[in-house]
Amino acid sequence: MDVWQEATDNWSDLCVAMGCRRVRASGALIHTYPINRSGSFYNSVFVQNARSFAIEQVERAYAEQKLPFAIILPRLKDYEELANSLEQLEYSLAPPWMLMTLRELSGDSNPEVSVEAIDRSKLEDWFELQDAFPHAESSKPTRLEMIRKVSMNNSTRLLLASIQGRPVGAGLLFMKDHVASIHMIATLFSFRRRHVATTVTLDTIRRSKKKELVWLRTRRGGTGEKVYTKIGFEVFADILAYTKTPQDEDSNLPPK
């Protein structure tokens, strides 16, 4: 299995479910969203074949719409030459993420934490937990719009974790064909170290119905890496994001 190909196909489908426009270009998937920022879920390019990737086509596509963008690729041998060429073209590297894949499920949930798949009536509670992290205020309405759209997609499960009825954690599970991905795991700061993130993640895995590939991403060296490793995930590759614009949404996020 080409893990990067499968993961980026799945990631791209999630972007589309959130309202992005996708164009399949030479060696890449181009996503555009009418907001003046680049990031994981809008205005991003997922490179799937470094040999056929055409930077000119990508630059032209975003220039026509006057949008910033980020080029996302893995730190793998087949992509080394492309990464070097982007640096020569004066693209800057944002802080890297890691793509992790589920090897073997392990770990225990906190019995005090209950996790439920929510409908739109609890969407505000879910979004408030995500909004505990420092995002650019200017993009808040857009992010909320994207979550509302994706909440109506049959491939999506929005998960809300509670302790004694109080929402304390959240996550998003996206399942398409034989691939499942986990996104936006969040825990209120005052409830950290109580295995809320572990419990939410374990719940998403159990809901993934033994998909052939289960993946997620987290910051290298962040707290999330330790949590996910204990659960049974292993590192596949670093995720590199190159950009010429400083408005990269992901570069402002803390380790999770």
C-alpha positions in Angstrom: 0.0 0.0 0.0 1.2 3.5 -0.8 0.4 5.0 2.6 1.1 8.6 1.5 -1.1 8.3 -1.5 -4.0 6.7 0.5 -3.6 9.2 3.3 -3.6 12.3 1.1 -6.6 11.0 -0.9 -8.5 10.7 2.3 -7.3 14.0 3.6 -8.3 15.6 0.3 -11.8 14.1 0.5 -12.1 15.7 3.9 -11.1 19.1 2.5 -13.7 18.8 -0.1 -16.3 17.8 2.5 -15.4 21.1 4.3 -16.1 23.1 1.2 -12.8 23.3 -0.6 -12.6 23.2 -4.4 -10.2 20.5 -5.6 -8.3 20.3 -8.8 -6.3 17.2 -9.8 -3.0 18.5 -11.2 0.1 16.8 -12.4 1.4 14.8 -9.4 -0.7 16.7 -6.9 -4.1 17.7 -5.5 -4.7 21.4 -5.4 -7.3 22.8 -2.9 -8.6 26.3 -2.9 -10.8 28.1 -0.4 -11.7 31.8 -0.6 -9.7 32.9 2.5 -6.4 34.7 2.6 -4.6 32.0 4.5 -2.9 28.6 3.8 -3.2 25.5 5.9 -4.2 21.9 6.2 -7.7 22.2 5.1 -7.7 25.0 2.6 -5.3 26.5 0.0 -3.0 23.5 0.2 -1.3 21.3 -2.3 -0.8 17.6 -1.5 2.1 16.3 -3.6 1.5 12.6 -4.5 4.2 12.1 -7.2 7.3 14.2 -7.0 8.5 13.2 -10.4 5.5 14.5 -12.3 4.8 17.5 -10.0 4.8 20.8 -11.8 5.4 23.8 -9.6 4.5 26.3 -12.4 1.0 24.8 -12.7 0.5 25.2 -8.9 1.8 28.7 -8.8 -0.4 29.7 -11.8 -3.5 28.2 -10.2 -3.2 30.2 -7.0 -2.0 33.4 -8.7 -5.2 33.5 -10.8 -7.2 33.6 -7.6 -4.7 35.7 -5.7 -4.5 33.2 -2.8 -1.6 32.1 -0.6 -0.8 28.4 -0.5 1.3 25.7 1.1 2.9 22.7 -0.6 2.6 19.6 1.5 4.9 16.5 1.0 6.4 13.8 3.1 10.0 13.5 4.2 10.7 10.4 2.1 13.6 9.6 -0.2 11.5 10.0 -3.4 10.6 13.6 -2.4 14.1 14.8 -1.3 14.9 16.3 -4.7 11.6 18.2 -4.8 12.1 19.5 -1.2 15.6 20.8 -2.2 14.2 22.5 -5.3 11.5 24.3 -3.3 14.1 25.7 -0.9 16.1 26.9 -3.9 13.0 28.6 -5.1 12.9 30.4 -1.8 10.0 28.5 -0.3 10.2 28.4 3.5 9.6 25.3 5.6 6.9 25.5 8.3 7.3 23.5 11.6 6.9 19.9 10.6 4.1 17.5 11.5 4.3 13.7 11.5 2.0 11.3 9.8 1.4 8.3 12.1 -0.4 5.1 11.2 -2.1 2.6 13.6 0.0 -0.5 14.1 -1.7 -2.4 16.9 -4.4 -1.0 19.3 -3.4 -0.7 22.9 -4.0 1.6 25.9 -7.0 2.1 28.3 -9.8 4.7 28.3 -10.6 6.8 31.3 -14.0 5.4 32.6 -14.9 8.9 33.8 -14.9 10.2 30.2 -17.9 9.5 28.1 -17.6 10.0 24.3 -20.5 10.5 22.0 -21.0 11.2 18.3 -22.9 14.5 18.2 -25.4 16.0 15.8 -25.6 19.6 14.8 -27.4 20.5 18.1 -24.1 20.3 19.9 -21.9 21.7 17.2 -21.3 24.9 19.2 -20.0 22.9 22.2 -17.6 21.0 19.9 -16.4 24.1 18.2 -15.8 26.0 21.5 -13.4 23.2 22.5 -11.5 23.5 19.2 -11.4 27.3 19.7 -9.5 26.9 22.9 -6.4 26.8 20.7 -5.0 30.1 19.3 -6.3 30.4 15.8 -6.2 33.6 13.7 -9.4 35.4 14.7 -10.0 36.5 11.1 -10.5 33.0 10.1 -13.0 31.9 12.8 -16.2 32.4 10.8 -14.6 30.4 7.9 -13.6 27.6 10.2 -17.0 27.4 11.7 -18.6 27.3 8.2 -16.2 24.4 7.2 -17.2 22.4 10.3 -20.9 22.9 9.7 -20.4 21.6 6.2 -18.4 18.6 7.2 -20.8 17.8 10.0 -23.4 17.0 7.3 -21.2 14.6 5.4 -22.0 10.9 6.0 -18.2 10.0 6.2 -17.7 12.3 9.2 -18.2 11.7 12.9 -17.8 14.7 15.3 -17.0 13.3 18.8 -17.5 15.2 22.1 -16.0 13.9 25.3 -17.6 14.9 28.7 -16.9 14.4 32.4 -20.1 14.6 34.5 -21.9 16.3 31.7 -19.2 18.9 31.1 -17.6 19.0 27.6 -13.9 18.5 28.1 -12.6 17.1 24.8 -13.4 16.7 21.1 -12.2 15.0 17.9 -13.2 14.3 14.3 -13.2 11.0 12.5 -13.3 10.8 8.8 -13.9 7.4 7.1 -13.9 7.0 3.3 -13.6 3.6 1.5 -10.9 1.6 3.3 -9.2 4.5 5.1 -10.0 6.3 8.3 -8.3 9.4 9.7 -8.4 11.2 13.0 -8.3 15.0 13.3 -8.7 17.9 15.7 -8.2 16.0 19.0 -8.6 18.7 21.6 -8.7 18.8 25.4 -9.5 21.6 27.8 -6.2 22.7 29.4 -7.6 22.2 33.0 -8.5 18.6 32.1 -5.2 17.5 30.6 -3.4 14.5 32.1 -6.7 12.8 32.7 -6.5 10.7 29.5 -9.2 12.7 27.7 -7.3 12.7 24.4 -6.5 9.0 24.8 -10.1 8.2 25.4 -11.3 10.2 22.4 -8.7 8.7 20.2 -9.5 5.1 21.3 -13.2 5.8 20.6 -12.5 7.0 17.1 -10.4 3.9 16.4 -13.2 1.6 17.6 -15.7 3.5 15.4 -13.4 3.1 12.3 -14.5 -0.5 12.0 -11.1 -1.9 11.3 -10.3 0.1 8.2 -7.3 -1.0 6.2 -5.5 2.2 7.1 -6.0 4.4 10.1 -3.9 7.5 10.3 -3.5 10.9 12.0 -1.0 13.7 12.2 0.7 15.4 15.1 3.6 17.7 15.9 7.0 16.1 16.1 8.0 16.2 19.8 4.6 17.4 21.0 2.5 15.8 23.7 0.4 14.1 21.1 3.3 12.0 19.9 3.6 10.3 23.3 -0.2 9.8 23.6 -0.5 8.2 20.1 2.5 6.1 20.4 1.1 4.5 23.6 -2.1 3.8 21.8 -0.3 1.9 19.1 0.5 4.4 16.4 3.9 4.6 14.7 5.6 7.3 12.7 5.4 6.9 8.9 7.0 10.1 7.9 7.3 13.8 8.6 4.8 16.0 6.9 6.6 19.0 5.4 4.8 22.2 4.4 6.5 24.8 2.1 5.2 28.2 1.6 6.1 31.7 0.5 3.4 33.3 2.7 3.6 33.7 6.5 -0.1 33.2 7.0 0.2 29.4 7.3 -2.6 28.5 9.8 -0.8 25.4 11.1 2.4 27.3 12.1 0.3 29.1 14.8 -1.0 26.0 16.4 0.5 24.6 19.6 1.7 20.9 20.0 -1.2 18.6 20.7 
